[in-house]
């Protein structure tokens, strides 16, 4: 009888693991360092070793494990990863290689995608089967989930919402394009916009006295009705709400869920994004699409990966 699931969140610094019951209760979590030397050749053997040792410690036999799910920081198609710069990987068949190392079925997806699945399964998206997830951190990631399944897409780039193009935004993105959503909706993007307002206006602001401005500072200022803080948050909400409206025209999700460090600003994010969503969206979507905050924090990846394993 299948009793257990393993969820793996593979990052450039650490690999996080979760041992779950089949029903989705976390039994144990643990982590190892990510060895990216020699083009990351040791990463998968290290992951396999950690799982097999955990199974031995907990007296778990192979037939009791339904599967291993793993989220990786790169595009994935049919279990194959097409370049992970942070890991030193080129094209790696993660599914096949990890199955050979462990003897257990493996499912692989992009790390933002599995975070979205985690929120759908046990987090802010609990109770929905169709949602769009945004992770708003140093950059912007995303996941599109339809009928409880994440959309990886033909080239494995499904859900790369941070690189949705905005025609009238002048900022250069790390991907080489100009005007990606990430340039205004990430933590660095929020700070960039605030600094532009501070440079090009004379309006008083508590942000002017800060030596180093963070996205949290900007949202805190907006909550205190600071003029520059409010303008920056409106700019952020306008473009994130616009992209939500565009995405909603294609798959009509039940909810948008927002995670990542920026989402810790809380209700102010939901309010401003929903306001602009309702301005731009097709009338049939207005007032029916829900806006939620993520609840799993840094554990979203292992929960979502375990959900992948459950579906095997």
C-alpha positions in Angstrom: 0.0 0.0 0.0 1.3 3.5 -0.9 1.7 5.5 2.3 4.3 8.2 1.5 5.3 11.0 -0.8 8.6 12.9 -1.1 8.6 16.5 -2.1 11.9 18.1 -3.2 12.6 21.8 -3.7 15.9 22.1 -5.5 17.6 25.5 -5.1 21.0 26.9 -6.0 22.1 26.9 -2.4 20.1 24.2 -0.6 17.9 21.2 -1.5 14.8 21.1 0.7 13.0 17.8 1.3 9.6 16.9 2.8 8.4 13.4 3.8 4.6 13.5 3.6 1.8 11.0 4.2 -0.3 10.2 1.2 -3.0 12.5 2.5 -0.7 15.5 2.6 0.4 15.7 6.2 4.1 16.6 6.5 5.9 14.0 8.6 9.5 15.4 8.5 11.5 17.9 6.6 15.2 18.2 6.1 17.7 19.7 3.7 21.2 19.3 2.2 23.6 21.7 0.5 23.4 21.9 -3.3 26.7 20.9 -4.8 26.9 22.9 -8.0 30.6 22.1 -8.7 31.5 20.3 -12.0 28.3 21.5 -13.7 26.1 20.1 -10.9 27.0 16.4 -11.6 26.6 15.4 -8.0 23.2 17.0 -7.4 20.9 14.2 -8.3 23.1 11.5 -6.7 23.1 13.6 -3.5 19.3 13.9 -3.6 18.9 10.2 -4.2 21.2 9.4 -1.3 19.4 11.8 1.1 16.0 10.2 0.2 17.2 6.6 0.5 18.9 7.4 3.9 15.7 9.0 5.1 13.7 5.9 4.1 16.1 3.7 5.9 15.9 5.9 9.0 12.1 5.8 9.0 11.8 2.1 8.1 10.1 2.9 4.8 10.3 0.4 2.0 10.3 1.2 -1.7 6.8 -0.1 -2.3 5.3 2.3 0.3 6.5 5.4 -1.6 4.1 6.6 -4.3 6.6 8.8 -5.8 9.1 11.7 -5.6 8.2 15.1 -6.9 10.9 17.7 -7.6 10.8 21.4 -8.4 13.8 22.8 -10.3 14.8 26.4 -11.1 14.4 26.1 -14.9 12.1 25.2 -17.7 10.9 21.6 -17.7 9.4 19.5 -20.5 8.5 15.8 -20.0 10.9 15.5 -17.0 13.8 17.0 -18.9 15.3 20.3 -17.7 16.5 22.7 -20.3 19.3 24.7 -18.6 19.5 25.7 -15.0 22.1 28.4 -14.8 22.1 28.4 -10.9 22.9 24.7 -10.9 25.4 24.6 -13.7 23.1 22.3 -15.7 22.6 22.1 -19.4 20.0 19.6 -20.6 19.4 17.1 -17.8 16.8 14.2 -17.8 16.0 14.6 -14.1 13.0 12.2 -14.2 14.9 9.3 -15.8 18.2 9.8 -13.9 16.6 10.1 -10.5 14.3 7.1 -11.1 17.4 5.1 -11.9 19.1 6.2 -8.7 16.2 5.6 -6.4 14.0 3.0 -8.1 11.0 5.2 -7.4 8.7 7.0 -9.8 9.6 10.7 -10.2 7.7 13.8 -11.5 9.5 17.0 -12.3 8.3 20.6 -12.8 9.5 24.2 -12.5 10.0 25.5 -9.0 7.4 28.3 -9.3 5.0 25.8 -10.8 5.3 23.4 -7.9 4.9 26.3 -5.4 1.6 27.1 -7.1 0.6 23.5 -6.8 1.5 23.5 -3.1 -0.7 26.6 -2.5 -3.6 24.9 -4.4 -3.2 21.6 -2.4 -2.7 22.9 1.2 -2.3 26.7 1.1 -4.0 29.9 0.0 -5.6 28.2 -3.0 -7.1 25.3 -1.0 -10.5 24.4 -2.3 -9.8 25.6 -5.9 -8.9 23.4 -8.9 -8.1 26.3 -11.3 -5.8 29.1 -10.2 -2.9 31.4 -11.2 0.0 31.8 -8.7 2.4 34.6 -8.6 5.6 34.5 -6.5 6.7 38.1 -6.0 10.3 38.1 -4.8 13.6 39.4 -6.1 12.0 38.4 -9.5 8.5 37.4 -10.4 7.6 33.7 -11.1 4.3 32.1 -11.7 2.2 29.0 -12.2 -1.0 28.3 -14.1 -3.0 25.4 -12.7 -6.0 24.0 -14.6 -8.0 21.1 -13.3 -5.4 20.5 -10.6 -2.6 20.2 -13.1 0.1 22.7 -13.7 0.6 23.9 -17.3 4.3 23.4 -18.2 3.7 24.2 -21.9 5.4 23.0 -25.0 8.9 24.4 -24.2 8.5 24.1 -20.4 8.1 27.9 -20.0 4.4 27.8 -19.0 3.7 30.2 -16.1 6.7 32.5 -16.8 4.5 35.4 -15.9 7.3 37.6 -14.7 8.3 38.0 -18.4 4.9 39.0 -19.6 5.5 42.2 -21.8 4.3 45.6 -20.9 4.4 48.0 -23.8 4.9 51.3 -22.0 7.3 50.3 -19.2 10.9 51.5 -19.9 12.9 49.2 -17.6 15.4 46.6 -18.8 14.9 43.1 -17.5 17.6 40.6 -16.7 16.3 38.4 -19.5 17.4 41.1 -22.0 13.9 42.4 -22.8 12.5 45.8 -21.9 9.2 46.1 -20.0 8.8 42.7 -18.4 6.3 42.5 -15.5 9.2 41.6 -13.3 10.8 45.0 -13.7 7.9 46.7 -11.8 6.2 44.0 -9.8 9.2 42.3 -8.1 10.8 43.6 -4.9 13.6 45.2 -6.9 11.0 46.6 -9.3 9.0 48.2 -6.6 12.1 49.9 -5.3 13.1 51.0 -8.8 9.8 52.7 -9.4 9.8 54.4 -6.0 13.3 55.8 -6.6 12.2 57.1 -10.0 9.3 59.0 -8.4 11.7 60.3 -5.7 14.1 61.5 -8.4 11.5 63.1 -10.7 9.2 64.7 -8.2 9.6 67.1 -5.3 6.8 65.5 -3.2 7.6 65.0 0.4 8.0 61.4 1.4 9.3 59.4 4.4 11.3 57.4 1.8 13.6 60.4 1.2 15.2 60.0 4.6 16.1 56.3 4.1 19.6 55.4 3.0 18.5 52.1 1.6 14.9 51.6 0.5 13.2 48.2 0.5 9.9 47.0 -1.0 8.6 46.7 2.6 9.5 50.4 3.2 7.5 51.4 0.1 4.4 49.4 1.1 4.7 50.6 4.7 4.8 54.2 3.4 1.7 53.6 1.3 -0.2 52.2 4.3 0.7 55.5 6.1 -0.7 57.5 3.1 2.7 58.7 2.0 2.4 60.2 -1.5 5.4 58.4 -3.1 4.5 55.1 -1.4 0.9 55.4 -2.7 2.0 56.3 -6.3 4.4 53.4 -6.4 1.9 50.9 -5.1 -0.7 52.1 -7.7 1.9 51.7 -10.4 2.7 48.1 -9.1 -1.0 47.3 -8.9 -1.9 48.7 -12.3 0.5 46.5 -14.2 0.1 43.4 -12.1 -3.7 43.8 -12.3 -3.4 44.3 -16.1 -1.5 41.1 -16.6 -3.9 39.2 -14.3 -6.7 40.4 -16.6 -4.9 39.3 -19.7 -4.2 35.9 -18.2 -7.8 35.5 -17.0 -9.1 35.9 -20.6 -7.3 32.7 -21.5 -8.2 30.3 -18.7 -10.7 32.1 -16.4 -9.2 31.0 -13.1 -11.1 30.7 -9.9 -8.4 32.6 -8.0 -5.1 34.5 -8.2 -2.8 33.6 -5.3 0.2 35.8 -4.4 3.3 34.6 -2.6 6.9 35.6 -2.2 8.5 38.2 0.0 6.5 41.1 -1.5 3.2 39.4 -0.6 4.0 39.9 3.1 2.7 43.5 2.6 -0.7 41.8 2.9 -4.1 43.1 2.1 -2.9 46.2 0.3 -1.6 44.1 -2.5 -4.9 42.3 -3.0 -6.9 45.5 -3.0 -4.8 47.4 -5.5 -4.4 44.4 -7.9 -8.1 43.6 -7.8 -9.0 47.2 -8.4 -7.0 47.3 -11.7 -8.0 43.8 -12.6 -11.6 44.9 -12.5 -10.8 47.9 -14.6 -9.1 45.9 -17.4 -10.9 42.5 -17.3 -13.8 41.3 -19.4 -17.1 42.1 -17.6 -17.9 38.4 -17.1 -14.8 38.1 -14.9 -15.3 41.1 -12.7 -16.3 40.3 -9.1 -16.1 36.6 -9.7 -12.3 36.0 -9.6 -10.9 35.7 -6.1 -7.6 37.3 -4.9 -5.8 35.4 -2.1 -2.5 35.5 -0.3 -0.3 32.4 -0.1 0.1 30.8 3.2 2.8 28.1 2.9 5.8 30.5 2.8 9.1 28.7 2.0 7.4 25.3 2.3 5.2 25.8 -0.8 7.8 24.1 -3.0 8.0 20.8 -1.0 4.2 20.7 -0.6 3.8 21.2 -4.4 6.4 18.7 -5.2 4.8 16.1 -2.9 1.5 16.9 -4.8 3.2 16.0 -8.0 4.3 12.7 -6.4 0.7 12.0 -5.3 -0.5 12.3 -8.9 1.9 9.6 -10.2 
